[in-house]
């Protein structure tokens, strides 16, 4: 699945990826996921139409508001949960 490949590519870059925020492919956006250490994931814009993803973003808004210190959307959950959750969404 192309989505998992993009997730892996973003994760494999580690800290380098956070400095490359302008290099998100067209049709995708970056989110930062984690409870303590945040990792960058690149997800399809089509996820914004998914009710489950909208609910996840709403929970993130309640936790962080609109002030995102990483420069992107921050989602306060474990990486493995985020990967499992998004793998069930259709990009």
C-alpha positions as CSV (number, residue, x, y, z in Angstrom):
1,X,0.0,0.0,0.0
2,X,1.5,3.4,-1.0
3,X,0.3,5.0,2.2
4,X,2.3,2.6,4.4
5,X,5.4,3.3,2.2
6,X,5.0,7.1,2.7
7,X,4.6,6.5,6.5
8,X,7.8,4.4,6.5
9,X,9.7,6.9,4.4
10,X,8.7,9.7,6.8
11,X,9.6,7.7,9.9
12,X,13.0,6.6,8.5
13,X,14.1,10.2,8.1
14,X,13.6,10.8,11.8
15,X,14.6,14.3,12.9
16,X,15.7,15.2,9.3
17,X,12.0,14.9,8.3
18,X,11.0,17.7,10.6
19,X,13.3,20.1,8.9
20,X,11.8,19.1,5.5
21,X,8.2,20.1,6.1
22,X,8.0,21.9,2.8
23,X,8.7,18.7,0.9
24,X,5.3,17.1,1.5
25,X,4.0,15.5,-1.7
26,X,1.0,17.2,-3.3
27,X,-2.2,15.8,-1.9
28,X,-0.7,15.0,1.5
29,X,0.0,16.8,4.7
30,X,2.2,16.3,7.7
31,X,1.1,15.4,11.2
32,X,3.2,14.9,14.3
33,X,2.3,11.9,16.4
34,X,3.4,10.8,19.8
35,X,2.9,11.2,23.5
36,X,6.4,12.5,24.4
37,X,8.7,12.4,21.4
38,X,6.8,13.4,18.3
39,X,7.4,11.7,14.9
40,X,6.4,13.1,11.6
41,X,3.9,11.3,9.4
42,X,2.7,12.2,5.9
43,X,-0.9,11.3,5.3
44,X,-3.3,11.8,2.4
45,X,-5.5,14.9,2.4
46,X,-8.4,12.6,1.7
47,X,-8.3,11.5,5.3
48,X,-9.8,14.9,6.2
49,X,-13.1,13.6,4.7
50,X,-13.1,10.5,7.0
51,X,-15.3,10.9,10.1
52,X,-12.9,8.9,12.3
53,X,-10.0,11.0,11.3
54,X,-12.0,14.2,11.9
55,X,-12.8,12.9,15.4
56,X,-9.1,12.2,16.0
57,X,-8.3,15.8,14.9
58,X,-11.0,17.1,17.2
59,X,-9.5,15.3,20.2
60,X,-6.1,16.7,19.2
61,X,-7.6,20.2,19.1
62,X,-9.0,19.8,22.6
63,X,-5.5,18.7,23.8
64,X,-3.4,21.2,22.0
65,X,-5.7,23.9,20.6
66,X,-4.4,25.6,17.4
67,X,-0.9,26.3,18.8
68,X,1.3,23.6,17.3
69,X,4.9,24.0,18.3
70,X,6.1,21.5,15.7
71,X,4.7,23.7,12.9
72,X,2.0,21.2,11.9
73,X,-0.9,19.3,13.4
74,X,0.0,17.4,16.6
75,X,-1.8,14.2,17.5
76,X,-1.2,13.0,21.1
77,X,-1.4,9.3,20.8
78,X,1.1,6.4,20.5
79,X,2.7,5.9,17.1
80,X,1.5,2.2,16.9
81,X,-2.1,3.2,17.6
82,X,-1.9,6.0,14.9
83,X,-0.5,3.6,12.3
84,X,-3.1,0.9,13.1
85,X,-5.9,3.5,13.0
86,X,-4.8,5.1,9.7
87,X,-4.1,1.7,8.1
88,X,-7.9,1.1,8.2
89,X,-8.7,4.3,6.4
90,X,-9.0,4.4,2.6
91,X,-6.6,7.1,1.1
